[in-house]
Structures are given as C-alpha cells and as structure tokens.
C-alpha cells in the first residue's frame, strides 16, 4: 500500500486522544493533512498535518520548531494552535494543528492569471507578514502560490515552513520560486524577496520557466508584466541577494502614484487556504480572492464595480440564476422588453469551475451585447461591459452566444434585434438577465 493510501486509512483515528481525523484532505511524500476540530467548548474546524518521522532526534527537532511557531501572532500568518508527537498504527508522527484554509492561490493560477488590481490586493498582506517575520530574525523560506491561503475573507501566509534566518538550509533549490542561493544551503530575508517576486510574476502571467533553468545572469522578466510590478520583479530577481530590493522597497514602490489610469477595482480574487479536495501537498495551509483571488488572493481577490446597461439603452430584464455548481439549463423568460412580443426562449449560464468560483468575493458583473437574427439566434456577440476579469468575461461571452430569443415583429414579420445580456458571478452562483435594446 502506498503512503497516501496508508495515510488515508487513518481517517477516523484520534491523535493524542484529542484531535479526530475527520477527513483525509491530501498528502505529499512527507506529510498528510486531515480535517479535524480544535479543542474548546465550541470546537472549530481546523487542519492537522501529520509528518511521519523515522528517527527520534529528527522528530524532536521538528517538534521544537513547530512549538516555537505557536507563539507567532500576525493577522496575515496562518496560526498554529498546537503541536505534538504521538504514535498512530505503530508509526511515529509529529503533528501540527492549524487554521483551516478554504483555498490557496496555487488552485487559482491553473485556471487563470490574476488581474493587476487583484495583485495589488494580494501583496500588502504578504509583505506585512514578511516584515513581521524578518523583524524577529525569521524567514519564511517557502513562499509560492500554494502557501498563500484564504481563511474566510482574509489572506494569509503559511507558517509551518518558517525558520530562523541563521538555521542551516538543507533542502536545496526545488523550483523557480526558490532563490538560487538555496542550492548552496543559504537562506535569508532576501531569499523571501526572490520567492515573493516569482509568485507575483506567476500570478500575473502564469509563467515561471524564465527562471527555472540554471541562471548565469539575472532572469529576464516577461515583457507582459505591467508596471509597477515589472520594476519590482526586476529589482527583486537578482542573482546577488545583496542587490535585491527589500520588503520596505517593495512597499514604497507600491505606494508610488502610477502615471497610467487606474484600472477598475477588482473584488479580491481569491481567499486563501486550501480547498480540501485539491491539496496535493499542504505546506500549511494548504488556500487568493482572495488573489489572491489572490488573488489573488487569494485573497481575496475580485472587486468588481462594473455597471450594467444604462436605463436609456434597455427596458425591463428577464432574469435567471443558478447556485454553484450551476447547470446550463434553459430557463423560461418573464421578459417584457421594448417589443412586447419579443422574449428570451433559451438561456445558458456559464460553466464556472468551483475552484474559480471560490476566488470571488462580492459580485463580478459582465454585460454582453448580442445581435439576433429574425429567427431568434445570436449572430454576433461582443463585450459591452467586460467587468474586471478577463477570465469571467470570456465565460460570459461564450455563454451569451448560445442564447435564443423570440424575435420582435415589425409589420407582422419577425425582425432582427439587439439584446444586452448581463451576467452576475458570485461565489454562491451565477445570475443572468437579458434586456432588449431600444430601437
């Protein structure tokens, strides 16, 4: 039986007589994560990470490190509540009980890149957590999208990888998010700056290959990274750690006024923490929002204030809605638009993956203008109001092309018409309405 299969069989067990393993959430080669409950009169949902340890000295060192992190307190650091060492089915494990995260940025980026406003919401919380750690002589050491988590509407950075800046690093460089000096066992606050900059570029472009190979010179930041993020990346992705920007430098650059017009505000794109079913490896957290929903948190991460069609363009709407997961089922229309004999006969809602829906905080509004022929079929469609997310506007545009209408009659004959279809994306579901434009 493989390790993950063995660990999954632990469901239903209780750790140290106090933490029940409610549900297996995922595993890596070295650890497994379960849903559990925190202690207290009103137990709250938490995550417990189990790390099997073969040797007693290694387990003792690991446990001391985790226990030291219980005292870390920052609103943007995932909190560790408890840590210990025990036996389960004859195997020695070290465990950590921590806040349960709903999503992580690593789940969002395969679906879509974050918009610049989402990244603008993602960076300050992470920079704040790093400042807190660095002032204490600590480093994170593993900043990457999967370790940027959403807990409710708050963006948080995982805390189990945190270590002393003076502690030797034996892990080596694993991927482009790790600073080059990790190959030589060196780790410092400047290493976190590299990792944060790579995470930022990956969030904006979904690209990391430019920094994955063995580097002889500073990596060339992709040209499609917008300012001020491109400047931040260039100043942070330096092979020489002493030449990199500091956390304070990055904060100062973000506060500088931009010469470009400000983009529409985006709802936090993702809310960080880990989605239970998609956590392959839960380096704590694991999960933006928001970016972040990130955005990307995120977290957090999708603040849309786009407006729908104006009153002078249309009349009363026909509306349909769907709770997640939504179906693309036609819904009867109650519309009585400009021509009273015109109506919606077939509505299609966008097919939104749950992982993408989890990135929404608030409402993302998209309006599609459709040209409809005399048979009621859409002949062309364009974005009238794209909202704040290319990803969701693309879903809306595709769905609107499948709508069908009962055409208005002019002199007793079916006529062409123009319709405005508005989609409202929320975490709980999607709503749509159609309005015939006045002639």
C-alpha positions as CSV (number, residue, x, y, z in Angstrom):
1,X,0.0,0.0,0.0
2,X,1.4,3.4,-1.0
3,X,2.0,6.1,1.6
4,X,-1.1,8.2,0.6
5,X,-3.3,5.1,0.7
6,X,-1.8,4.2,4.2
7,X,-2.4,7.7,5.5
8,X,-5.9,7.8,4.1
9,X,-6.7,4.7,6.1
10,X,-6.1,6.7,9.2
11,X,-9.4,8.5,8.8
12,X,-11.5,8.0,12.0
13,X,-8.4,7.7,14.3
14,X,-7.8,10.2,17.1
15,X,-4.5,11.9,17.6
16,X,-3.3,12.2,21.2
17,X,-6.8,11.4,22.3
18,X,-8.0,14.9,21.4
19,X,-7.8,15.6,17.6
20,X,-10.1,13.3,15.5
21,X,-9.1,12.7,11.9
22,X,-12.4,13.6,10.3
23,X,-11.4,13.7,6.6
24,X,-8.3,13.0,4.6
25,X,-7.5,16.2,2.6
26,X,-4.3,15.3,0.8
27,X,-0.7,14.3,1.1
28,X,2.8,14.8,-0.2
29,X,5.7,12.4,0.0
30,X,6.4,13.5,3.6
31,X,3.1,14.5,5.2
32,X,-0.6,14.1,5.2
33,X,-3.3,16.6,6.1
34,X,-6.7,15.9,7.6
35,X,-9.7,17.9,8.7
36,X,-10.0,18.0,12.4
37,X,-11.6,20.0,15.2
38,X,-9.9,22.4,17.6
39,X,-10.4,21.9,21.3
40,X,-12.8,24.0,23.4
41,X,-16.4,24.3,24.4
42,X,-17.3,25.2,20.7
43,X,-14.9,23.1,18.6
44,X,-13.9,24.9,15.4
45,X,-12.9,23.3,12.1
46,X,-9.1,23.1,11.8
47,X,-6.5,21.3,9.8
48,X,-4.0,18.8,11.2
49,X,-0.7,18.0,9.4
50,X,0.9,14.7,10.2
51,X,4.6,14.2,9.5
52,X,5.9,10.6,10.0
53,X,9.4,10.6,11.5
54,X,11.8,7.7,11.4
55,X,14.3,8.9,13.9
56,X,13.8,10.3,17.4
57,X,16.4,13.2,17.1
58,X,14.8,14.4,13.9
59,X,11.3,14.2,15.4
60,X,12.4,16.1,18.5
61,X,14.0,18.9,16.4
62,X,10.9,19.1,14.1
63,X,8.6,19.3,17.2
64,X,10.6,22.0,18.9
65,X,10.5,24.1,15.6
66,X,6.7,23.7,15.4
67,X,6.1,24.5,19.0
68,X,8.1,27.7,18.7
69,X,5.8,28.9,15.9
70,X,2.7,28.6,18.1
71,X,3.6,32.0,19.6
72,X,3.7,33.7,16.2
73,X,0.8,36.2,16.0
74,X,0.1,38.2,12.9
75,X,-3.2,38.7,11.1
76,X,-1.7,37.5,7.8
77,X,0.1,34.4,9.1
78,X,-1.8,31.1,9.4
79,X,-1.9,30.3,13.1
80,X,-0.6,27.1,14.5
81,X,-2.7,26.1,17.6
82,X,-0.9,23.0,18.8
83,X,1.9,20.6,18.0
84,X,3.0,17.3,19.4
85,X,4.4,13.8,18.8
86,X,2.5,10.5,19.0
87,X,2.0,7.0,17.6
88,X,-0.6,6.0,15.1
89,X,-1.0,2.4,14.0
90,X,2.6,1.8,15.1
91,X,4.1,4.7,13.2
92,X,5.7,7.7,15.0
93,X,4.4,11.1,13.8
94,X,4.8,14.7,14.6
95,X,1.7,16.8,14.1
96,X,0.7,20.4,13.9
97,X,-2.9,21.7,14.3
98,X,-3.6,24.9,12.4
99,X,-6.2,27.2,11.0
100,X,-8.2,25.6,8.2
101,X,-7.8,27.4,4.9
102,X,-10.6,27.5,2.3
103,X,-8.5,28.0,-0.8
104,X,-4.9,28.8,-1.9
105,X,-3.5,30.8,-4.8
106,X,-2.0,27.6,-6.3
107,X,-5.5,26.4,-7.1
108,X,-6.4,29.6,-8.9
109,X,-3.5,30.1,-11.3
110,X,-4.0,26.9,-13.4
111,X,-7.5,28.4,-14.1
112,X,-6.5,32.0,-14.9
113,X,-3.9,34.7,-14.2
114,X,-4.8,37.4,-11.8
115,X,-5.6,41.0,-12.9
116,X,-3.3,43.8,-11.7
117,X,-5.9,45.1,-9.2
118,X,-6.1,41.6,-7.7
119,X,-2.3,41.5,-7.3
120,X,-2.5,45.0,-5.7
121,X,-4.7,43.5,-3.1
122,X,-2.6,40.4,-2.7
123,X,0.8,41.9,-2.0
124,X,0.3,44.2,1.1
125,X,-0.9,41.4,3.4
126,X,2.0,39.1,2.4
127,X,4.5,42.0,2.7
128,X,3.1,42.7,6.2
129,X,3.6,39.1,7.3
130,X,7.1,39.1,5.9
131,X,8.0,42.3,7.7
132,X,6.8,40.7,11.0
133,X,8.9,37.6,10.4
134,X,12.1,39.4,9.3
135,X,11.9,41.8,12.3
136,X,12.0,38.7,14.5
137,X,15.1,37.3,12.8
138,X,12.9,34.7,11.0
139,X,12.4,33.8,7.3
140,X,9.6,32.0,5.6
141,X,11.7,30.0,3.1
142,X,8.8,28.6,1.0
143,X,6.8,31.4,-0.5
144,X,4.9,30.2,-3.5
145,X,1.2,30.3,-4.7
146,X,0.2,27.1,-2.8
147,X,1.3,28.7,0.5
148,X,-0.8,31.9,0.1
149,X,-4.1,31.0,1.6
150,X,-7.6,32.3,2.2
151,X,-9.2,31.9,5.6
152,X,-12.6,33.4,5.3
153,X,-12.1,36.8,3.8
154,X,-8.5,37.1,5.0
155,X,-5.3,36.4,3.1
156,X,-2.7,34.5,5.0
157,X,0.8,33.1,4.5
158,X,1.5,29.6,5.7
159,X,3.6,29.5,8.9
160,X,4.9,25.9,9.2
161,X,7.9,26.5,6.9
162,X,9.0,29.5,9.0
163,X,12.5,29.1,10.5
164,X,15.4,31.1,11.9
165,X,17.4,33.0,9.4
166,X,20.5,31.5,11.0
167,X,19.3,27.9,10.7
168,X,21.1,25.9,8.0
169,X,19.0,25.0,5.0
170,X,19.5,21.5,3.6
171,X,16.5,21.4,1.3
172,X,18.3,22.9,-1.7
173,X,16.6,24.7,-4.6
174,X,13.5,22.8,-5.8
175,X,11.9,25.1,-8.3
176,X,11.9,28.7,-9.7
177,X,10.2,30.0,-6.6
178,X,13.3,29.2,-4.5
179,X,16.1,31.7,-4.6
180,X,19.2,30.4,-6.4
181,X,21.3,30.6,-3.2
182,X,19.3,27.8,-1.7
183,X,21.3,25.4,-3.8
184,X,24.3,26.3,-1.6
185,X,22.2,26.0,1.6
186,X,22.0,29.7,2.2
187,X,18.7,31.3,3.3
188,X,18.0,35.0,4.2
189,X,15.2,37.6,4.1
190,X,16.5,38.3,0.5
191,X,15.5,34.7,-0.4
192,X,11.9,35.5,0.6
193,X,12.0,38.6,-1.6
194,X,13.0,36.4,-4.6
195,X,10.2,34.0,-3.9
196,X,7.6,36.7,-3.4
197,X,8.6,38.3,-6.7
198,X,8.4,35.0,-8.6
199,X,5.0,34.4,-7.0
200,X,3.9,37.9,-8.2
201,X,5.0,37.3,-11.8
202,X,3.4,33.8,-11.8
203,X,0.2,35.3,-10.6
204,X,0.2,37.9,-13.4
205,X,1.4,35.7,-16.2
206,X,1.2,32.1,-15.2
207,X,4.9,31.9,-16.3
208,X,7.9,30.6,-14.3
209,X,10.0,28.9,-17.0
210,X,12.1,32.1,-17.4
211,X,13.7,31.5,-14.0
212,X,13.7,27.7,-13.8
213,X,16.9,26.9,-15.6
214,X,20.4,27.3,-14.1
215,X,20.9,31.0,-14.2
216,X,24.1,32.7,-15.2
217,X,22.6,36.2,-15.2
218,X,19.6,37.9,-13.7
219,X,16.5,36.4,-15.3
220,X,14.7,38.4,-17.9
221,X,11.3,39.4,-16.5
222,X,8.5,38.8,-19.1
223,X,7.6,41.9,-21.0
224,X,3.9,41.4,-20.4
225,X,4.3,42.1,-16.7
226,X,2.7,45.6,-16.2
227,X,4.2,48.3,-14.0
228,X,4.9,48.8,-11.2
229,X,5.1,45.0,-10.9
230,X,7.7,44.6,-13.7
231,X,10.0,47.1,-11.9
232,X,9.5,45.3,-8.6
233,X,10.3,42.0,-10.2
234,X,13.5,43.3,-11.9
235,X,14.7,44.7,-8.6
236,X,13.9,41.6,-6.7
237,X,15.0,38.8,-9.1
238,X,18.7,39.5,-8.8
239,X,21.2,36.6,-8.5
240,X,23.2,38.5,-5.9
241,X,21.0,38.6,-2.7
242,X,22.6,41.8,-1.6
243,X,21.4,43.6,-4.7
244,X,17.8,42.7,-4.3
245,X,15.0,45.1,-3.2
246,X,13.9,44.8,0.4
247,X,10.4,44.3,1.7
248,X,10.3,48.1,2.5
249,X,11.5,48.9,-1.0
250,X,8.6,46.9,-2.5
251,X,6.1,48.6,-0.2
252,X,7.4,52.0,-1.2
253,X,7.1,51.2,-4.9
254,X,3.5,50.1,-4.5
255,X,2.7,53.4,-2.9
256,X,4.1,55.5,-5.7
257,X,1.4,57.1,-7.9
258,X,1.1,55.5,-11.3
259,X,1.3,57.5,-14.5
260,X,-1.3,55.1,-16.0
261,X,-5.0,55.4,-15.5
262,X,-6.2,53.3,-12.6
263,X,-7.9,50.1,-13.6
264,X,-11.4,49.2,-12.4
265,X,-11.3,47.9,-8.8
266,X,-11.4,44.1,-8.5
267,X,-13.1,42.0,-5.8
268,X,-10.4,40.1,-4.0
269,X,-9.8,37.2,-6.5
270,X,-9.2,34.5,-4.1
271,X,-9.4,33.7,-0.5
272,X,-6.5,31.7,0.8
273,X,-6.3,28.4,2.3
274,X,-6.6,25.1,0.9
275,X,-9.5,23.6,-0.8
276,X,-9.9,20.2,0.9
277,X,-10.1,18.1,-2.3
278,X,-7.3,19.8,-4.2
279,X,-4.4,19.9,-1.7
280,X,-1.7,17.8,-3.0
281,X,0.8,19.0,-0.5
282,X,-0.3,21.2,2.3
283,X,2.7,23.2,3.3
284,X,0.5,24.7,5.9
285,X,-2.3,26.0,4.5
286,X,-2.8,24.4,2.1
287,X,-5.9,28.1,0.1
288,X,-6.4,34.3,-3.2
289,X,-9.9,36.0,-3.5
290,X,-8.8,36.3,-2.4
291,X,-5.9,36.8,-5.3
292,X,-5.1,36.1,-4.4
293,X,-8.0,35.8,-5.6
294,X,-5.4,36.1,-5.0
295,X,-5.7,36.8,-5.6
296,X,-5.0,36.6,-5.6
297,X,-5.6,36.2,-3.4
298,X,-6.0,34.9,-2.8
299,X,-7.3,36.9,-1.1
300,X,-9.4,37.6,-1.9
301,X,-9.2,38.9,-5.0
302,X,-12.1,40.1,-7.2
303,X,-13.5,43.5,-6.5
304,X,-15.8,44.4,-9.4
305,X,-17.7,47.6,-9.6
306,X,-18.7,47.3,-13.3
307,X,-22.0,48.7,-14.1
308,X,-24.7,47.0,-16.2
309,X,-26.5,48.5,-19.2
310,X,-27.8,52.0,-18.7
311,X,-31.5,52.8,-18.4
312,X,-31.6,54.6,-21.8
313,X,-30.3,51.5,-23.6
314,X,-32.8,48.9,-22.5
315,X,-36.1,48.1,-20.8
316,X,-37.2,45.6,-18.2
317,X,-35.0,42.4,-17.8
318,X,-35.6,38.7,-17.9
319,X,-33.5,37.0,-15.1
320,X,-32.3,33.5,-14.4
321,X,-29.9,32.3,-11.7
322,X,-28.0,29.3,-10.7
323,X,-26.4,28.2,-7.4
324,X,-23.0,26.6,-7.6
325,X,-22.5,24.2,-9.2
326,X,-24.6,25.7,-11.8
327,X,-26.2,24.0,-14.8
328,X,-26.5,25.3,-18.3
329,X,-30.2,24.8,-18.4
330,X,-32.7,27.0,-20.3
331,X,-35.0,29.0,-18.1
332,X,-38.3,30.5,-19.1
333,X,-38.3,34.2,-19.6
334,X,-40.6,36.6,-17.9
335,X,-39.2,39.4,-20.0
336,X,-41.4,42.1,-21.4
337,X,-38.9,44.2,-23.3
338,X,-39.2,47.0,-25.8
339,X,-41.3,44.9,-28.2
340,X,-43.9,43.1,-26.1
341,X,-43.9,40.1,-28.4
342,X,-40.1,39.6,-28.0
343,X,-38.7,37.4,-25.3
344,X,-36.0,35.1,-24.2
345,X,-36.6,31.4,-25.1
346,X,-33.3,29.8,-24.1
347,X,-30.8,30.9,-21.5
348,X,-27.4,29.4,-20.9
349,X,-25.3,30.1,-17.8
350,X,-21.5,30.0,-17.9
351,X,-19.9,26.8,-16.7
352,X,-17.7,28.0,-13.8
353,X,-15.4,25.5,-12.1
354,X,-15.8,25.5,-8.4
355,X,-12.1,26.4,-7.9
356,X,-12.7,29.5,-9.9
357,X,-15.9,30.4,-8.2
358,X,-14.1,30.2,-4.8
359,X,-12.0,33.1,-5.9
360,X,-14.9,35.5,-6.0
361,X,-15.6,37.9,-3.1
362,X,-18.6,40.0,-3.9
363,X,-20.0,40.2,-7.5
364,X,-18.4,40.3,-10.9
365,X,-20.7,41.9,-13.5
366,X,-20.3,41.3,-17.2
367,X,-22.6,42.7,-20.0
368,X,-22.6,41.1,-23.5
369,X,-24.3,42.8,-26.4
370,X,-25.7,40.3,-28.9
371,X,-27.1,40.8,-32.4
372,X,-30.0,38.5,-33.0
373,X,-31.4,37.5,-36.5
374,X,-35.1,37.2,-37.4
375,X,-35.1,33.5,-36.4
376,X,-34.0,34.4,-32.8
377,X,-30.5,33.1,-33.0
378,X,-27.4,35.1,-31.9
379,X,-25.3,36.0,-35.0
380,X,-22.6,38.0,-33.2
381,X,-21.7,39.0,-29.6
382,X,-19.3,41.5,-28.1
383,X,-18.4,42.6,-24.6
384,X,-20.4,45.8,-23.7
385,X,-19.0,45.9,-20.2
386,X,-16.3,43.4,-19.6
387,X,-16.0,43.9,-15.8
388,X,-12.7,43.4,-14.0
389,X,-11.8,39.9,-15.0
390,X,-10.8,38.6,-18.5
391,X,-11.5,35.1,-17.3
392,X,-15.1,35.6,-16.3
393,X,-15.8,37.9,-19.2
394,X,-14.7,35.1,-21.5
395,X,-17.1,32.7,-19.9
396,X,-19.9,35.2,-20.2
397,X,-19.2,35.9,-23.9
398,X,-19.2,32.2,-24.7
399,X,-22.5,31.5,-22.9
400,X,-24.3,34.5,-24.4
401,X,-23.7,33.2,-27.9
402,X,-25.9,30.2,-27.0
403,X,-28.9,32.2,-26.0
404,X,-32.1,32.3,-28.2
405,X,-34.9,34.7,-28.4
406,X,-38.4,35.1,-29.8
407,X,-37.8,37.9,-32.3
408,X,-39.9,41.1,-32.3
409,X,-42.4,41.5,-35.1
410,X,-42.5,44.5,-37.4
411,X,-45.5,44.8,-39.7
412,X,-46.3,41.2,-38.9
413,X,-42.9,39.9,-39.8
414,X,-40.0,38.7,-37.5
415,X,-37.3,41.2,-37.2
416,X,-33.7,41.4,-36.1
417,X,-32.9,42.8,-32.7
418,X,-30.2,43.7,-30.2
419,X,-30.1,42.3,-26.7
420,X,-27.9,43.1,-23.7
421,X,-27.2,40.1,-21.6
422,X,-25.9,40.7,-18.1
423,X,-24.1,38.0,-16.0
424,X,-23.5,38.4,-12.3
425,X,-20.9,36.0,-10.9
426,X,-20.9,35.3,-7.2
427,X,-19.3,32.6,-5.1
428,X,-22.8,31.2,-4.4
429,X,-23.9,31.0,-8.0
430,X,-24.4,32.9,-11.3
431,X,-27.4,35.1,-12.3
432,X,-28.2,36.3,-15.8
433,X,-30.8,38.7,-17.2
434,X,-31.5,40.0,-20.8
435,X,-32.8,43.3,-22.0
436,X,-33.8,44.2,-25.5
437,X,-32.1,47.4,-26.6
438,X,-34.4,50.2,-27.8
439,X,-34.6,50.7,-31.5
